[in-house]
Amino acid sequence: MAETINVTPKTNEKYPLQMWGMNLGMYEVTEKNWPEFFVRIRLYEEFGNAPMLKDSGKPFSITPEVAQQHIGCKLGDKVEERAEWWLRIMKGRARTLEYAVTEFDGSIEFPEDDDEL
């Protein structure tokens, strides 16, 4: 399991985020954006088939209540609007799936340039 590292002015000590939580494209969890924080973490959990949070060292999936408890936590310095974040995450997931297909059948090719999609 990955070690939880405190790199922020405030962390949620009971439910710390893994270091890769900085990929959420959010600077800070606020009263206004905690629902978006919840959605982004749940999507990561769905795609990765693994929880991002730990409780007493054991992984568990986020809930709206736990997301709200992260209000005030600083996540990183990159802020992405939802559409920009969604595109980045979906592209990454698509690349993973494309790789699985090409490993199965080397004759399959996917477009390199996004304009060709």
Secondary structure, DSSP 8 states (H G I E B T S, - for coil): -------SSS--SSS-B-GGGGGGS-SB--TTTHHHHHHHHHHHHHHHTS-SEEETTEEE---HHHHHTTTT-B--S----HHHHHHHHHHHHHHHHHHHHHHH-TT----SSGGG-
